[in-house]
Amino acid sequence: MSSASSLTTGWQLNRQLGLAVVMTMVLQGATVLLWAGRAAERIRQLEHRAESLSDVSERLARLETHMVQTRQSLGRIENQLDRQE
């Protein structure tokens, strides 16, 4: 019956569980928290870079459009000059 009562109460902390095991678990928990914090910071930095790159890509698209329009204008000007000669 003692085995049935121990199953219903859950696991217990015995004296057999050494201080080293407890400290190892605490250190591993702290390491996980530090790792998660660093990962979150890296993700935040990458999101910031992606936002700034989207601004650059929009500007680049506008410059490309402007360049196409400038080439078209230059072509028209060259055609008019050729007709005048």
PyMOL Python script that loads the backbone (N, CA, C, O; Angstrom):
from pymol import cmd

cmd.read_pdbstr("""\
ATOM      1  N   MET A   1       0.796  -1.187   0.000  1.00  0.00           N
ATOM      2  CA  MET A   1       0.000   0.000   0.000  1.00  0.00           C
ATOM      3  C   MET A   1       0.847   1.264   0.000  1.00  0.00           C
ATOM      4  O   MET A   1       0.400   2.320  -0.449  1.00  0.00           O
ATOM      5  N   SER A   2       2.035   1.157   0.489  1.00  0.00           N
ATOM      6  CA  SER A   2       2.888   2.335   0.517  1.00  0.00           C
ATOM      7  C   SER A   2       3.247   2.784  -0.898  1.00  0.00           C
ATOM      8  O   SER A   2       3.419   3.978  -1.139  1.00  0.00           O
ATOM      9  N   SER A   3       3.359   1.855  -1.824  1.00  0.00           N
ATOM     10  CA  SER A   3       3.669   2.235  -3.203  1.00  0.00           C
ATOM     11  C   SER A   3       2.482   2.948  -3.842  1.00  0.00           C
ATOM     12  O   SER A   3       2.670   3.852  -4.656  1.00  0.00           O
ATOM     13  N   ALA A   4       1.261   2.552  -3.483  1.00  0.00           N
ATOM     14  CA  ALA A   4       0.069   3.211  -4.034  1.00  0.00           C
ATOM     15  C   ALA A   4      -0.066   4.622  -3.476  1.00  0.00           C
ATOM     16  O   ALA A   4      -0.474   5.531  -4.199  1.00  0.00           O
ATOM     17  N   SER A   5       0.264   4.821  -2.216  1.00  0.00           N
ATOM     18  CA  SER A   5       0.161   6.162  -1.634  1.00  0.00           C
ATOM     19  C   SER A   5       1.243   7.085  -2.185  1.00  0.00           C
ATOM     20  O   SER A   5       1.015   8.288  -2.313  1.00  0.00           O
ATOM     21  N   SER A   6       2.410   6.549  -2.510  1.00  0.00           N
ATOM     22  CA  SER A   6       3.461   7.394  -3.073  1.00  0.00           C
ATOM     23  C   SER A   6       3.139   7.795  -4.510  1.00  0.00           C
ATOM     24  O   SER A   6       3.579   8.852  -4.962  1.00  0.00           O
ATOM     25  N   LEU A   7       2.392   6.984  -5.226  1.00  0.00           N
ATOM     26  CA  LEU A   7       1.991   7.329  -6.585  1.00  0.00           C
ATOM     27  C   LEU A   7       0.974   8.466  -6.584  1.00  0.00           C
ATOM     28  O   LEU A   7       0.978   9.293  -7.497  1.00  0.00           O
ATOM     29  N   THR A   8       0.132   8.521  -5.607  1.00  0.00           N
ATOM     30  CA  THR A   8      -0.906   9.557  -5.589  1.00  0.00           C
ATOM     31  C   THR A   8      -0.369  10.897  -5.113  1.00  0.00           C
ATOM     32  O   THR A   8      -0.943  11.930  -5.457  1.00  0.00           O
ATOM     33  N   THR A   9       0.691  10.924  -4.348  1.00  0.00           N
ATOM     34  CA  THR A   9       1.201  12.189  -3.825  1.00  0.00           C
ATOM     35  C   THR A   9       2.182  12.858  -4.772  1.00  0.00           C
ATOM     36  O   THR A   9       2.548  14.009  -4.534  1.00  0.00           O
ATOM     37  N   GLY A  10       2.623  12.201  -5.828  1.00  0.00           N
ATOM     38  CA  GLY A  10       3.588  12.791  -6.749  1.00  0.00           C
ATOM     39  C   GLY A  10       4.996  12.491  -6.294  1.00  0.00           C
ATOM     40  O   GLY A  10       5.196  11.681  -5.389  1.00  0.00           O
ATOM     41  N   TRP A  11       5.970  13.125  -6.903  1.00  0.00           N
ATOM     42  CA  TRP A  11       7.350  12.836  -6.542  1.00  0.00           C
ATOM     43  C   TRP A  11       7.769  13.702  -5.361  1.00  0.00           C
ATOM     44  O   TRP A  11       7.232  14.790  -5.149  1.00  0.00           O
ATOM     45  N   GLN A  12       8.720  13.210  -4.610  1.00  0.00           N
ATOM     46  CA  GLN A  12       9.168  13.897  -3.408  1.00  0.00           C
ATOM     47  C   GLN A  12      10.667  14.149  -3.504  1.00  0.00           C
ATOM     48  O   GLN A  12      11.386  13.432  -4.200  1.00  0.00           O
ATOM     49  N   LEU A  13      11.122  15.165  -2.805  1.00  0.00           N
ATOM     50  CA  LEU A  13      12.539  15.503  -2.770  1.00  0.00           C
ATOM     51  C   LEU A  13      13.164  14.759  -1.593  1.00  0.00           C
ATOM     52  O   LEU A  13      12.870  15.048  -0.433  1.00  0.00           O
ATOM     53  N   ASN A  14      14.021  13.808  -1.905  1.00  0.00           N
ATOM     54  CA  ASN A  14      14.680  13.024  -0.865  1.00  0.00           C
ATOM     55  C   ASN A  14      16.007  13.660  -0.494  1.00  0.00           C
ATOM     56  O   ASN A  14      16.519  14.533  -1.194  1.00  0.00           O
ATOM     57  N   ARG A  15      16.541  13.210   0.606  1.00  0.00           N
ATOM     58  CA  ARG A  15      17.881  13.645   0.988  1.00  0.00           C
ATOM     59  C   ARG A  15      18.928  13.022   0.077  1.00  0.00           C
ATOM     60  O   ARG A  15      20.070  13.480   0.031  1.00  0.00           O
ATOM     61  N   GLN A  16      18.543  11.993  -0.637  1.00  0.00           N
ATOM     62  CA  GLN A  16      19.471  11.344  -1.543  1.00  0.00           C
ATOM     63  C   GLN A  16      19.789  12.249  -2.735  1.00  0.00           C
ATOM     64  O   GLN A  16      20.834  12.105  -3.370  1.00  0.00           O
ATOM     65  N   LEU A  17      18.899  13.161  -3.028  1.00  0.00           N
ATOM     66  CA  LEU A  17      19.121  14.109  -4.111  1.00  0.00           C
ATOM     67  C   LEU A  17      20.146  15.116  -3.620  1.00  0.00           C
ATOM     68  O   LEU A  17      19.873  15.895  -2.707  1.00  0.00           O
ATOM     69  N   GLY A  18      21.309  15.099  -4.217  1.00  0.00           N
ATOM     70  CA  GLY A  18      22.411  15.891  -3.716  1.00  0.00           C
ATOM     71  C   GLY A  18      22.303  17.362  -4.078  1.00  0.00           C
ATOM     72  O   GLY A  18      21.559  17.760  -4.975  1.00  0.00           O
ATOM     73  N   LEU A  19      23.061  18.138  -3.357  1.00  0.00           N
ATOM     74  CA  LEU A  19      23.113  19.576  -3.591  1.00  0.00           C
ATOM     75  C   LEU A  19      23.647  19.868  -4.983  1.00  0.00           C
ATOM     76  O   LEU A  19      23.235  20.841  -5.615  1.00  0.00           O
ATOM     77  N   ALA A  20      24.547  19.044  -5.459  1.00  0.00           N
ATOM     78  CA  ALA A  20      25.119  19.252  -6.790  1.00  0.00           C
ATOM     79  C   ALA A  20      24.054  19.128  -7.874  1.00  0.00           C
ATOM     80  O   ALA A  20      24.072  19.880  -8.848  1.00  0.00           O
ATOM     81  N   VAL A  21      23.132  18.192  -7.715  1.00  0.00           N
ATOM     82  CA  VAL A  21      22.067  18.013  -8.699  1.00  0.00           C
ATOM     83  C   VAL A  21      21.140  19.224  -8.691  1.00  0.00           C
ATOM     84  O   VAL A  21      20.734  19.714  -9.746  1.00  0.00           O
ATOM     85  N   VAL A  22      20.811  19.698  -7.501  1.00  0.00           N
ATOM     86  CA  VAL A  22      19.937  20.867  -7.388  1.00  0.00           C
ATOM     87  C   VAL A  22      20.615  22.087  -8.006  1.00  0.00           C
ATOM     88  O   VAL A  22      19.975  22.842  -8.739  1.00  0.00           O
ATOM     89  N   MET A  23      21.884  22.287  -7.724  1.00  0.00           N
ATOM     90  CA  MET A  23      22.606  23.431  -8.282  1.00  0.00           C
ATOM     91  C   MET A  23      22.717  23.313  -9.809  1.00  0.00           C
ATOM     92  O   MET A  23      22.616  24.310 -10.524  1.00  0.00           O
ATOM     93  N   THR A  24      22.923  22.102 -10.289  1.00  0.00           N
ATOM     94  CA  THR A  24      22.997  21.889 -11.733  1.00  0.00           C
ATOM     95  C   THR A  24      21.688  22.266 -12.394  1.00  0.00           C
ATOM     96  O   THR A  24      21.678  22.901 -13.448  1.00  0.00           O
ATOM     97  N   MET A  25      20.589  21.880 -11.781  1.00  0.00           N
ATOM     98  CA  MET A  25      19.275  22.217 -12.339  1.00  0.00           C
ATOM     99  C   MET A  25      19.048  23.729 -12.324  1.00  0.00           C
ATOM    100  O   MET A  25      18.514  24.281 -13.287  1.00  0.00           O
ATOM    101  N   VAL A  26      19.445  24.398 -11.254  1.00  0.00           N
ATOM    102  CA  VAL A  26      19.298  25.846 -11.167  1.00  0.00           C
ATOM    103  C   VAL A  26      20.158  26.533 -12.220  1.00  0.00           C
ATOM    104  O   VAL A  26      19.701  27.458 -12.891  1.00  0.00           O
ATOM    105  N   LEU A  27      21.400  26.084 -12.367  1.00  0.00           N
ATOM    106  CA  LEU A  27      22.286  26.679 -13.371  1.00  0.00           C
ATOM    107  C   LEU A  27      21.777  26.443 -14.792  1.00  0.00           C
ATOM    108  O   LEU A  27      21.871  27.329 -15.642  1.00  0.00           O
ATOM    109  N   GLN A  28      21.245  25.269 -15.046  1.00  0.00           N
ATOM    110  CA  GLN A  28      20.685  25.006 -16.366  1.00  0.00           C
ATOM    111  C   GLN A  28      19.479  25.889 -16.635  1.00  0.00           C
ATOM    112  O   GLN A  28      19.306  26.382 -17.750  1.00  0.00           O
ATOM    113  N   GLY A  29      18.654  26.091 -15.636  1.00  0.00           N
ATOM    114  CA  GLY A  29      17.497  26.981 -15.786  1.00  0.00           C
ATOM    115  C   GLY A  29      17.929  28.414 -16.076  1.00  0.00           C
ATOM    116  O   GLY A  29      17.357  29.083 -16.936  1.00  0.00           O
ATOM    117  N   ALA A  30      18.946  28.879 -15.349  1.00  0.00           N
ATOM    118  CA  ALA A  30      19.456  30.232 -15.582  1.00  0.00           C
ATOM    119  C   ALA A  30      20.062  30.347 -16.977  1.00  0.00           C
ATOM    120  O   ALA A  30      19.893  31.365 -17.647  1.00  0.00           O
ATOM    121  N   THR A  31      20.761  29.313 -17.411  1.00  0.00           N
ATOM    122  CA  THR A  31      21.360  29.321 -18.744  1.00  0.00           C
ATOM    123  C   THR A  31      20.289  29.384 -19.822  1.00  0.00           C
ATOM    124  O   THR A  31      20.444  30.093 -20.817  1.00  0.00           O
ATOM    125  N   VAL A  32      19.221  28.654 -19.629  1.00  0.00           N
ATOM    126  CA  VAL A  32      18.115  28.688 -20.595  1.00  0.00           C
ATOM    127  C   VAL A  32      17.516  30.082 -20.668  1.00  0.00           C
ATOM    128  O   VAL A  32      17.221  30.573 -21.757  1.00  0.00           O
ATOM    129  N   LEU A  33      17.334  30.722 -19.526  1.00  0.00           N
ATOM    130  CA  LEU A  33      16.777  32.077 -19.522  1.00  0.00           C
ATOM    131  C   LEU A  33      17.704  33.073 -20.201  1.00  0.00           C
ATOM    132  O   LEU A  33      17.246  33.943 -20.941  1.00  0.00           O
ATOM    133  N   LEU A  34      19.000  32.953 -19.955  1.00  0.00           N
ATOM    134  CA  LEU A  34      19.961  33.834 -20.622  1.00  0.00           C
ATOM    135  C   LEU A  34      19.961  33.601 -22.128  1.00  0.00           C
ATOM    136  O   LEU A  34      19.982  34.553 -22.908  1.00  0.00           O
ATOM    137  N   TRP A  35      19.938  32.349 -22.531  1.00  0.00           N
ATOM    138  CA  TRP A  35      19.923  32.022 -23.948  1.00  0.00           C
ATOM    139  C   TRP A  35      18.679  32.582 -24.615  1.00  0.00           C
ATOM    140  O   TRP A  35      18.760  33.148 -25.706  1.00  0.00           O
ATOM    141  N   ALA A  36      17.530  32.431 -23.972  1.00  0.00           N
ATOM    142  CA  ALA A  36      16.281  32.940 -24.534  1.00  0.00           C
ATOM    143  C   ALA A  36      16.320  34.463 -24.656  1.00  0.00           C
ATOM    144  O   ALA A  36      15.834  35.017 -25.642  1.00  0.00           O
ATOM    145  N   GLY A  37      16.888  35.134 -23.672  1.00  0.00           N
ATOM    146  CA  GLY A  37      17.010  36.590 -23.738  1.00  0.00           C
ATOM    147  C   GLY A  37      17.903  37.035 -24.881  1.00  0.00           C
ATOM    148  O   GLY A  37      17.581  37.992 -25.586  1.00  0.00           O
ATOM    149  N   ARG A  38      19.021  36.350 -25.070  1.00  0.00           N
ATOM    150  CA  ARG A  38      19.930  36.696 -26.170  1.00  0.00           C
ATOM    151  C   ARG A  38      19.279  36.418 -27.512  1.00  0.00           C
ATOM    152  O   ARG A  38      19.441  37.195 -28.452  1.00  0.00           O
ATOM    153  N   ALA A  39      18.542  35.317 -27.613  1.00  0.00           N
ATOM    154  CA  ALA A  39      17.854  34.990 -28.868  1.00  0.00           C
ATOM    155  C   ALA A  39      16.798  36.045 -29.181  1.00  0.00           C
ATOM    156  O   ALA A  39      16.650  36.453 -30.332  1.00  0.00           O
ATOM    157  N   ALA A  40      16.071  36.484 -28.170  1.00  0.00           N
ATOM    158  CA  ALA A  40      15.053  37.521 -28.380  1.00  0.00           C
ATOM    159  C   ALA A  40      15.694  38.831 -28.845  1.00  0.00           C
ATOM    160  O   ALA A  40      15.136  39.522 -29.697  1.00  0.00           O
ATOM    161  N   GLU A  41      16.845  39.172 -28.299  1.00  0.00           N
ATOM    162  CA  GLU A  41      17.547  40.395 -28.710  1.00  0.00           C
ATOM    163  C   GLU A  41      18.026  40.282 -30.154  1.00  0.00           C
ATOM    164  O   GLU A  41      17.924  41.241 -30.919  1.00  0.00           O
ATOM    165  N   ARG A  42      18.547  39.115 -30.528  1.00  0.00           N
ATOM    166  CA  ARG A  42      18.982  38.924 -31.913  1.00  0.00           C
ATOM    167  C   ARG A  42      17.810  39.032 -32.876  1.00  0.00           C
ATOM    168  O   ARG A  42      17.935  39.626 -33.947  1.00  0.00           O
ATOM    169  N   ILE A  43      16.681  38.466 -32.502  1.00  0.00           N
ATOM    170  CA  ILE A  43      15.483  38.550 -33.343  1.00  0.00           C
ATOM    171  C   ILE A  43      15.040  39.999 -33.483  1.00  0.00           C
ATOM    172  O   ILE A  43      14.661  40.425 -34.573  1.00  0.00           O
ATOM    173  N   ARG A  44      15.084  40.764 -32.392  1.00  0.00           N
ATOM    174  CA  ARG A  44      14.701  42.172 -32.453  1.00  0.00           C
ATOM    175  C   ARG A  44      15.617  42.942 -33.388  1.00  0.00           C
ATOM    176  O   ARG A  44      15.152  43.774 -34.166  1.00  0.00           O
ATOM    177  N   GLN A  45      16.919  42.672 -33.321  1.00  0.00           N
ATOM    178  CA  GLN A  45      17.871  43.350 -34.204  1.00  0.00           C
ATOM    179  C   GLN A  45      17.639  42.983 -35.660  1.00  0.00           C
ATOM    180  O   GLN A  45      17.720  43.844 -36.536  1.00  0.00           O
ATOM    181  N   LEU A  46      17.351  41.715 -35.927  1.00  0.00           N
ATOM    182  CA  LEU A  46      17.088  41.297 -37.300  1.00  0.00           C
ATOM    183  C   LEU A  46      15.811  41.928 -37.843  1.00  0.00           C
ATOM    184  O   LEU A  46      15.753  42.293 -39.017  1.00  0.00           O
ATOM    185  N   GLU A  47      14.793  42.059 -37.007  1.00  0.00           N
ATOM    186  CA  GLU A  47      13.564  42.718 -37.436  1.00  0.00           C
ATOM    187  C   GLU A  47      13.828  44.183 -37.749  1.00  0.00           C
ATOM    188  O   GLU A  47      13.287  44.723 -38.714  1.00  0.00           O
ATOM    189  N   HIS A  48      14.653  44.823 -36.941  1.00  0.00           N
ATOM    190  CA  HIS A  48      14.993  46.229 -37.174  1.00  0.00           C
ATOM    191  C   HIS A  48      15.735  46.373 -38.506  1.00  0.00           C
ATOM    192  O   HIS A  48      15.452  47.286 -39.282  1.00  0.00           O
ATOM    193  N   ARG A  49      16.676  45.475 -38.766  1.00  0.00           N
ATOM    194  CA  ARG A  49      17.412  45.512 -40.042  1.00  0.00           C
ATOM    195  C   ARG A  49      16.477  45.291 -41.217  1.00  0.00           C
ATOM    196  O   ARG A  49      16.600  45.956 -42.246  1.00  0.00           O
ATOM    197  N   ALA A  50      15.545  44.360 -41.070  1.00  0.00           N
ATOM    198  CA  ALA A  50      14.604  44.073 -42.158  1.00  0.00           C
ATOM    199  C   ALA A  50      13.737  45.291 -42.448  1.00  0.00           C
ATOM    200  O   ALA A  50      13.453  45.587 -43.608  1.00  0.00           O
ATOM    201  N   GLU A  51      13.315  46.001 -41.404  1.00  0.00           N
ATOM    202  CA  GLU A  51      12.520  47.211 -41.609  1.00  0.00           C
ATOM    203  C   GLU A  51      13.324  48.268 -42.348  1.00  0.00           C
ATOM    204  O   GLU A  51      12.806  48.908 -43.263  1.00  0.00           O
ATOM    205  N   SER A  52      14.581  48.461 -41.967  1.00  0.00           N
ATOM    206  CA  SER A  52      15.399  49.472 -42.634  1.00  0.00           C
ATOM    207  C   SER A  52      15.695  49.060 -44.075  1.00  0.00           C
ATOM    208  O   SER A  52      15.774  49.919 -44.954  1.00  0.00           O
ATOM    209  N   LEU A  53      15.858  47.767 -44.331  1.00  0.00           N
ATOM    210  CA  LEU A  53      16.099  47.312 -45.693  1.00  0.00           C
ATOM    211  C   LEU A  53      14.869  47.472 -46.568  1.00  0.00           C
ATOM    212  O   LEU A  53      14.996  47.697 -47.771  1.00  0.00           O
ATOM    213  N   SER A  54      13.685  47.362 -45.991  1.00  0.00           N
ATOM    214  CA  SER A  54      12.472  47.552 -46.793  1.00  0.00           C
ATOM    215  C   SER A  54      12.381  49.001 -47.254  1.00  0.00           C
ATOM    216  O   SER A  54      11.917  49.267 -48.363  1.00  0.00           O
ATOM    217  N   ASP A  55      12.819  49.945 -46.417  1.00  0.00           N
ATOM    218  CA  ASP A  55      12.850  51.345 -46.821  1.00  0.00           C
ATOM    219  C   ASP A  55      13.815  51.544 -47.980  1.00  0.00           C
ATOM    220  O   ASP A  55      13.512  52.272 -48.925  1.00  0.00           O
ATOM    221  N   VAL A  56      14.962  50.906 -47.911  1.00  0.00           N
ATOM    222  CA  VAL A  56      15.963  51.023 -48.968  1.00  0.00           C
ATOM    223  C   VAL A  56      15.425  50.415 -50.263  1.00  0.00           C
ATOM    224  O   VAL A  56      15.621  50.979 -51.340  1.00  0.00           O
ATOM    225  N   SER A  57      14.761  49.289 -50.168  1.00  0.00           N
ATOM    226  CA  SER A  57      14.248  48.642 -51.381  1.00  0.00           C
ATOM    227  C   SER A  57      13.159  49.491 -52.033  1.00  0.00           C
ATOM    228  O   SER A  57      13.055  49.526 -53.259  1.00  0.00           O
ATOM    229  N   GLU A  58      12.346  50.175 -51.226  1.00  0.00           N
ATOM    230  CA  GLU A  58      11.338  51.070 -51.791  1.00  0.00           C
ATOM    231  C   GLU A  58      12.007  52.228 -52.517  1.00  0.00           C
ATOM    232  O   GLU A  58      11.594  52.603 -53.615  1.00  0.00           O
ATOM    233  N   ARG A  59      13.032  52.789 -51.907  1.00  0.00           N
ATOM    234  CA  ARG A  59      13.750  53.889 -52.551  1.00  0.00           C
ATOM    235  C   ARG A  59      14.412  53.423 -53.838  1.00  0.00           C
ATOM    236  O   ARG A  59      14.414  54.149 -54.832  1.00  0.00           O
ATOM    237  N   LEU A  60      14.969  52.233 -53.832  1.00  0.00           N
ATOM    238  CA  LEU A  60      15.609  51.686 -55.019  1.00  0.00           C
ATOM    239  C   LEU A  60      14.588  51.497 -56.138  1.00  0.00           C
ATOM    240  O   LEU A  60      14.883  51.788 -57.297  1.00  0.00           O
ATOM    241  N   ALA A  61      13.408  51.020 -55.810  1.00  0.00           N
ATOM    242  CA  ALA A  61      12.368  50.839 -56.824  1.00  0.00           C
ATOM    243  C   ALA A  61      11.968  52.182 -57.430  1.00  0.00           C
ATOM    244  O   ALA A  61      11.768  52.284 -58.641  1.00  0.00           O
ATOM    245  N   ARG A  62      11.850  53.215 -56.588  1.00  0.00           N
ATOM    246  CA  ARG A  62      11.520  54.548 -57.114  1.00  0.00           C
ATOM    247  C   ARG A  62      12.627  55.081 -58.008  1.00  0.00           C
ATOM    248  O   ARG A  62      12.355  55.692 -59.041  1.00  0.00           O
ATOM    249  N   LEU A  63      13.885  54.851 -57.613  1.00  0.00           N
ATOM    250  CA  LEU A  63      15.005  55.304 -58.442  1.00  0.00           C
ATOM    251  C   LEU A  63      15.038  54.585 -59.785  1.00  0.00           C
ATOM    252  O   LEU A  63      15.343  55.197 -60.809  1.00  0.00           O
ATOM    253  N   GLU A  64      14.728  53.297 -59.789  1.00  0.00           N
ATOM    254  CA  GLU A  64      14.689  52.553 -61.042  1.00  0.00           C
ATOM    255  C   GLU A  64      13.604  53.099 -61.958  1.00  0.00           C
ATOM    256  O   GLU A  64      13.823  53.250 -63.160  1.00  0.00           O
ATOM    257  N   THR A  65      12.447  53.393 -61.401  1.00  0.00           N
ATOM    258  CA  THR A  65      11.359  53.971 -62.194  1.00  0.00           C
ATOM    259  C   THR A  65      11.771  55.325 -62.756  1.00  0.00           C
ATOM    260  O   THR A  65      11.516  55.630 -63.921  1.00  0.00           O
ATOM    261  N   HIS A  66      12.404  56.126 -61.923  1.00  0.00           N
ATOM    262  CA  HIS A  66      12.861  57.439 -62.366  1.00  0.00           C
ATOM    263  C   HIS A  66      13.909  57.293 -63.469  1.00  0.00           C
ATOM    264  O   HIS A  66      13.909  58.073 -64.422  1.00  0.00           O
ATOM    265  N   MET A  67      14.795  56.314 -63.357  1.00  0.00           N
ATOM    266  CA  MET A  67      15.822  56.085 -64.356  1.00  0.00           C
ATOM    267  C   MET A  67      15.195  55.691 -65.691  1.00  0.00           C
ATOM    268  O   MET A  67      15.640  56.154 -66.741  1.00  0.00           O
ATOM    269  N   VAL A  68      14.170  54.844 -65.663  1.00  0.00           N
ATOM    270  CA  VAL A  68      13.486  54.437 -66.894  1.00  0.00           C
ATOM    271  C   VAL A  68      12.852  55.655 -67.556  1.00  0.00           C
ATOM    272  O   VAL A  68      12.955  55.829 -68.771  1.00  0.00           O
ATOM    273  N   GLN A  69      12.200  56.492 -66.764  1.00  0.00           N
ATOM    274  CA  GLN A  69      11.577  57.695 -67.315  1.00  0.00           C
ATOM    275  C   GLN A  69      12.624  58.644 -67.886  1.00  0.00           C
ATOM    276  O   GLN A  69      12.393  59.269 -68.921  1.00  0.00           O
ATOM    277  N   THR A  70      13.764  58.756 -67.229  1.00  0.00           N
ATOM    278  CA  THR A  70      14.836  59.620 -67.725  1.00  0.00           C
ATOM    279  C   THR A  70      15.384  59.089 -69.047  1.00  0.00           C
ATOM    280  O   THR A  70      15.656  59.871 -69.957  1.00  0.00           O
ATOM    281  N   ARG A  71      15.549  57.772 -69.167  1.00  0.00           N
ATOM    282  CA  ARG A  71      16.018  57.182 -70.429  1.00  0.00           C
ATOM    283  C   ARG A  71      15.026  57.423 -71.554  1.00  0.00           C
ATOM    284  O   ARG A  71      15.418  57.700 -72.687  1.00  0.00           O
ATOM    285  N   GLN A  72      13.736  57.318 -71.239  1.00  0.00           N
ATOM    286  CA  GLN A  72      12.715  57.577 -72.249  1.00  0.00           C
ATOM    287  C   GLN A  72      12.769  59.031 -72.710  1.00  0.00           C
ATOM    288  O   GLN A  72      12.678  59.319 -73.904  1.00  0.00           O
ATOM    289  N   SER A  73      12.918  59.932 -71.759  1.00  0.00           N
ATOM    290  CA  SER A  73      13.024  61.358 -72.111  1.00  0.00           C
ATOM    291  C   SER A  73      14.262  61.608 -72.962  1.00  0.00           C
ATOM    292  O   SER A  73      14.196  62.332 -73.955  1.00  0.00           O
ATOM    293  N   LEU A  74      15.368  61.027 -72.588  1.00  0.00           N
ATOM    294  CA  LEU A  74      16.601  61.187 -73.350  1.00  0.00           C
ATOM    295  C   LEU A  74      16.438  60.641 -74.766  1.00  0.00           C
ATOM    296  O   LEU A  74      16.923  61.241 -75.725  1.00  0.00           O
ATOM    297  N   GLY A  75      15.763  59.516 -74.897  1.00  0.00           N
ATOM    298  CA  GLY A  75      15.505  58.957 -76.226  1.00  0.00           C
ATOM    299  C   GLY A  75      14.670  59.894 -77.077  1.00  0.00           C
ATOM    300  O   GLY A  75      14.956  60.077 -78.260  1.00  0.00           O
ATOM    301  N   ARG A  76      13.641  60.490 -76.492  1.00  0.00           N
ATOM    302  CA  ARG A  76      12.814  61.454 -77.233  1.00  0.00           C
ATOM    303  C   ARG A  76      13.633  62.671 -77.661  1.00  0.00           C
ATOM    304  O   ARG A  76      13.502  63.148 -78.788  1.00  0.00           O
ATOM    305  N   ILE A  77      14.474  63.166 -76.760  1.00  0.00           N
ATOM    306  CA  ILE A  77      15.321  64.328 -77.082  1.00  0.00           C
ATOM    307  C   ILE A  77      16.279  63.980 -78.218  1.00  0.00           C
ATOM    308  O   ILE A  77      16.461  64.784 -79.133  1.00  0.00           O
ATOM    309  N   GLU A  78      16.888  62.812 -78.178  1.00  0.00           N
ATOM    310  CA  GLU A  78      17.813  62.394 -79.236  1.00  0.00           C
ATOM    311  C   GLU A  78      17.086  62.270 -80.569  1.00  0.00           C
ATOM    312  O   GLU A  78      17.623  62.658 -81.606  1.00  0.00           O
ATOM    313  N   ASN A  79      15.865  61.730 -80.548  1.00  0.00           N
ATOM    314  CA  ASN A  79      15.080  61.607 -81.781  1.00  0.00           C
ATOM    315  C   ASN A  79      14.776  62.983 -82.366  1.00  0.00           C
ATOM    316  O   ASN A  79      14.871  63.173 -83.579  1.00  0.00           O
ATOM    317  N   GLN A  80      14.418  63.926 -81.531  1.00  0.00           N
ATOM    318  CA  GLN A  80      14.133  65.273 -82.024  1.00  0.00           C
ATOM    319  C   GLN A  80      15.372  65.925 -82.597  1.00  0.00           C
ATOM    320  O   GLN A  80      15.287  66.611 -83.616  1.00  0.00           O
ATOM    321  N   LEU A  81      16.524  65.730 -81.970  1.00  0.00           N
ATOM    322  CA  LEU A  81      17.767  66.291 -82.485  1.00  0.00           C
ATOM    323  C   LEU A  81      18.142  65.649 -83.817  1.00  0.00           C
ATOM    324  O   LEU A  81      18.614  66.334 -84.724  1.00  0.00           O
ATOM    325  N   ASP A  82      17.938  64.347 -83.939  1.00  0.00           N
ATOM    326  CA  ASP A  82      18.240  63.667 -85.194  1.00  0.00           C
ATOM    327  C   ASP A  82      17.337  64.175 -86.324  1.00  0.00           C
ATOM    328  O   ASP A  82      17.803  64.300 -87.457  1.00  0.00           O
ATOM    329  N   ARG A  83      16.086  64.465 -86.056  1.00  0.00           N
ATOM    330  CA  ARG A  83      15.172  64.961 -87.073  1.00  0.00           C
ATOM    331  C   ARG A  83      15.529  66.378 -87.503  1.00  0.00           C
ATOM    332  O   ARG A  83      15.289  66.757 -88.649  1.00  0.00           O
ATOM    333  N   GLN A  84      16.093  67.153 -86.603  1.00  0.00           N
ATOM    334  CA  GLN A  84      16.437  68.544 -86.936  1.00  0.00           C
ATOM    335  C   GLN A  84      17.673  68.606 -87.817  1.00  0.00           C
ATOM    336  O   GLN A  84      17.844  69.568 -88.566  1.00  0.00           O
ATOM    337  N   GLU A  85      18.513  67.632 -87.747  1.00  0.00           N
ATOM    338  CA  GLU A  85      19.761  67.671 -88.527  1.00  0.00           C
ATOM    339  C   GLU A  85      19.517  67.284 -89.893  1.00  0.00           C
ATOM    340  O   GLU A  85      20.444  67.256 -90.701  1.00  0.00           O
TER     341      GLU A  85
END
""", "prot")
cmd.dss("prot")
cmd.show_as("cartoon", "prot")
cmd.util.cbc("prot")
cmd.orient("prot")
